[in-house]
Structure formats: structure tokens, C-alpha cells
Amino acid sequence: YGVAMDPRNGDILAIANIPDYDLNNPPREDVPLLTELTRNKVITDVYEPGSTFKVMTAASVLDSASMSTETTFDCSGSHIVDGQMIKCWRYPRGHGHQTFHEAVQNSCNVAFMKMGLAMGTEKFYDYLYDFGCGQKTGITFPSDQGGIVMAEKYVTNRDLARIAFGQSIAVTPLQLISSVSAVVNGGFLFKPSIVKDIEDDNGNIIKKYEPEGVAQPISAETSAAIRDILESVVSKGSGKNCYIPG
């Protein structure tokens, strides 16, 4: 599946689910198949987002002033949290000494564990909720799901470390793109909108749907800083294959 959103207002520009079917000829004779094919997985399915979730972690740790862009990290390939070794994706090798920018460019699990632990559960969870985690998006579409967020009182440091790099938490693709949009658009979380307006037979607009802000998880200053860092991921870091000149 895939989803494209305008980060400036929450407008959903496109949604695609594969496998799909011919809308002019749905498989009505096979109800289980029809039910499966018509499920909009972007809105209904939850999953562990993994490294894509690191965008919110980096934004949260900077916005909370728990770390700054001057913070540095050392990665040996793993990190011991309450007696348990949690591996970086590069294990058994490490990323070595890294600046904040380099840690994001490298998508270093160890650095992100340290970001989550630096914030602590209460502070990090405040940001997670402000970004819409564990809540329905409010989209006017059936089966909007809220994802899965572990109850705060049960979270251990090990859980917090894993959440920081996108494990031990589950989101829908729609939640994720809404949160990431908030990170880069100046800090505003919008309610996703799938309909822009409704027209009558003569083309007159009879109802218009305006952008609806839900929260402001981070400041405009933090958003600007993160935009710069995220661009460096594709211009200098591990996402070079995605870089588009200009």
C-alpha cells in the first residue's frame, strides 16, 4: 500500500492498496475475497513502523531540550539497557562517534535509544500522544484505527529504548504520514482529509472542507531544524538513492 499527503494541510492526495480489483467488476461472488480486497490497509492495518518512527523521536528530543543538535553519540553496535543488550541494525559493527546529524543520517539505533532514554517515559509519551499515536486520526472513512501504544505505567527502560527506534509500538500508515507531516510542516498535526469539497451538477461548491488542526506537537523552530537534518539523510546519509537534486 501507499499514501501521499500534502503536509501543509493534511489533504490526502492518493491512496493505493495492492492487490486490488476492477472497481467496475468487483468479485461479488466471493464475499471473503471481496472483503479482503476492499479493506483500506492504509487506514485499517497497524504495524511496527521501525526506522521511519525515528523522525518523531528526533523531533521530540530536540523540542524537549533533552538533547541538542550539538549532542554526540558513540555506537559500538549495541547498547546495554537495564542489563539487556539491544542491537543496532549494524551489529556487530558500530557507527562509532557521531554528531546528531550523522546519527540521524546513519539511522543509528543506539543513538535513538539514548534519545528516548534521555527524555524519559513521561516526557516522550507526551510527545507521542501529541503526534497522534494511540488515537484515531478522525478521518471521515470507516474503520479508522488508533494503533497500539503500551500503557505508560508498564513501560520499562528497555521498552522505551525500543519505542525510540520504532519497535514495541504500532501505528497505521495514515497515522505515520500525519505525524511525519507535522514534523516538517512547522509543527502542526492536521486531521487527514480525503474530500476537498462537494459540488452540485453545475459545478457549484455546496460544501467545502477546510484544514483542521488537531495539535502542535513541536515548535516551528524545531520543525525547521529537523527538516534540515532530514534533508541531509538523502543528500549525505543512508538515503542517498532517494536524493532528488533541487
N, C-alpha and C positions, 0 to 999 in steps of 0.2 A: 504494500500500500504506500501511498504518498499523499502529502498535503502541502499546499502552498498558501501562505498567509501574508497579507500586507501588514508589516509590523507597526505601521503608523496608526492603524485604527481597528485591527482585529478582523478585517474582512477576509473571508476565506475565498481565495481566487480559484482553487482547484482541489478536488479530492479524487483519488483513483484507488480502486481495490482490484487486485488480481488474485485468483481467477474471477472473471466477470462473465457477462452474458449479454445477448442481444435484447435490449430493452423492448424491441418490437415483438420479440418472440420468447418470453420467459418460459422456463421449464415447469409449467404449472402441473404437469402430470407427476412430477417428482417433488413432493412437498418438502421433504428433508433437504434435498439439494437446493431448492428454491430458497428455503430459509437460510441456509449457509451462504449462498451467493448474494443474498440481499442484505447481509449483515455488514454495516459500515464499520469496518475494523478500526478506522482512524478514530472513531468516537466511542466504540464499544469495548475494544480489547486493551487490556493492561499488560505491561511488560516491564522488566528491569531495564532502564534506559542506558545503563553503562556510562561510557565516557561522555556522551552528549550532555549528561547531567552536570558535568564539571563546570559548565558555563554558569549555572546558578551558584555553585559553591564558590567560585572565584569572585563573582559579583557580591555575594553575601559577606565574604571575609573582608573585602575591601570596604564595603559600605559600612560595616560594623566597626571598622577601625581595629579589628583584631589583628590584622596584618596590613602592610602597605606594599606598594609596588617596589619598595626598596628591600623587602624581605628576601632572604635567600634560603635555599634548601640543599640538603645533601641526601642523595639517594644511593644506597648500597645494593638496591634490588629488592629490598623488603623492609618492613617496619614492624617492630615488636610493640603490640598494644595489649597491655594487661597480661603479659606472658605468652601471647599468641603471635606467631609470625604471620603477617599478611603481606602477600607478594605484590610487587609492582608487575605490570604486564611485561616488563623487560627482564624479569628474573630468569636466570641467576645473575645476569649483568645488571648494573645500576646506571643511572643517569649522571652520577657524580654530583659535583657542585653546580647549582643552577640559580639564576636570577628568577624573579617571579615570572617575567615574560617567558623565559626559557622553560620553566616548569609547565606553563600552560602550553607552549609550543610542543613540548615533548609528551603532553598528556600524562605526566608522571603521577602514578597512583600514590606514591609515598608523599609527594608534596601535597596532594589533595587530602590525604588522611590527616596531615598536620594542620591543614586549613580548617577542616571540620573540628578537630580536637581543640584548636585554638579558640574557636567560637564557643564551644560547649553546647550541650543539648538544648538548653532553653533558648539561647540566642539564635542558634542555627534553625531550630524549629519555628521560631517567629518568622524568619525569612521564608522557610519552606511554605508555611501557610499563606504568607503574603503573596507568594508566587503562584498560589492556587493548588498546591499539592494536597491530596486527600480530599478535594472538593470537586463537585461537578462544575463544569465550565459555564453552565447556564445557556448553552446553545439551544436554539429552538429546533431541536431534532430529537427523535425518540432514542432512548437507551443511552443517554449521556452518563458516563461513568466517572466516579470520583477518584479512581486509583486506590492504592494501598499505602498507608503510612503507619508505621508501627507506633503504638501508643507511647507517648513521651516517657511515662513513668517506667516503662520496661526497657528503655534504650540503655545499652551499655556502651562503654567507650569503643568496644570492638564494632558494635552496630553503627555507631556514629562515624567511625573511620570508613566503613564500607559505604554508608549512605553518601559520604562526601565524594566518592568516585562512581556513584550510580548503581550500587548494589544494595540489597536489603530495603528497597523502596520500589514502588511500581507506579507508572503513570500511563495515560493514554497518549497516543501520538498528538492528539489535539491539545491536551494539557501541556505537553512538552513544547510544542511550537508556540503556544501562547506565552509560556514562561520565558522562552528564549527571546521572543519578540519584545517582551517587557525589559529584558536586559539591555537590548540595543536601541530601543526607540526613545530613550530619555528617561526610562524607569517606570512606564505606565502599563499595568496589566489591563487588557481590554477583554470584554466578553466577546467570544467569537461570533461573527455574524455571517450567516450563509445566504441571506436575502438582502439586497441593497434597497430595492423599492418594488412596489406593486403598481402596475399600470392597467388602465382600462383598455377597451378595444380600440380607442382612438389614440392611444399612446400617452394619455394624461396620467401623471403620477397621482395615485389616490392614497398611497401610504408610503412613507419613506422611513427607513431605519437608520438612525444616527448612531455613530460610535458611542459605546457605553463603557466608560472607565469603571474598573472594579476596585483597583488598589494601586498604590505606588510603592512597590517593594524596595526600590533603591532610588538614590538621588540622580539628578541629571548629570552631576559631575562623575559619579561612579559609572554611569552608563557610558559616558564619553571615554573614560579610561579603559573600560572593558572592550568597547568597540575597537580601540587601538590595539589592544592585546590580541583580540580575536583575529583581526586582520593579519597580525604578524604570524599567526598559526599557518595561514595559507601562503603568505609571502616569504616566510623564512623557516617555518617549522614543519611538523609532521603532515600538514595538509597541502603540501606544495602542488600536488597533482590537481587540486581544485582551484588554484590561483588563476584569476582572470585579469589580465593587465587592464588598468584603468578603472 
